[in-house]
């Protein structure tokens, strides 16, 4: 078996598993209670009034 075939088999099997795990971790991280405050601040930041600088 060539190196290419070995690496392709590895990417087809374990690469897919790793991408799935990373996806689930990133999606799960957004629902943690500790980061909810930061998400709320980011969502409302566009409504904050900035002080105008007179130049």
N, C-alpha and C positions, 0 to 999 in steps of 0.2 A: 504494500500500500504506500502511495507517495505521501509526501508531506502535505501537499495540497488537499488530498482526500481526507487525511487525518484532521487537519484544521477545519475543513468544511464540515465534517461530521461533528466535531466539537462545537462549532458555532451553531449548527442546526439544532443540536440537542441542549447543551448546557447554556449556550448563549440566549436561547429563548427563555429558559428557566430564570436566568439572571435578570433579563429585561422584565419579566413578569414580577419578580420579587422587588426590583427597584421601583416599578410602577406602583405596586401595592404600598410600599413604604412611603412614597411621595404623596400618594392620595391619602393615606392614613394620617400622615403628619399634618395635613391641613385641617383635620378635624380634632386635633388635640386641644384641650382646654387652655393650655399655657400660651399657645400662639394665637388664640382667638382675639385677644386684645389688640395685637399687632395688625391682624387682618381688618378689624373694625376701624382702627385708626387709618389704615391705608385706604379703606373704602370711603371714608368720610373726608379724607384730606383734600379732595378736589373742591369741597365746599367751604374750606377755610379761607378767610380773607387775608390777603397779604398786605402789609403796609406798603403804600406807594412811596417811592423814593423820588423826591423832587430834586432835579439836578439842574 
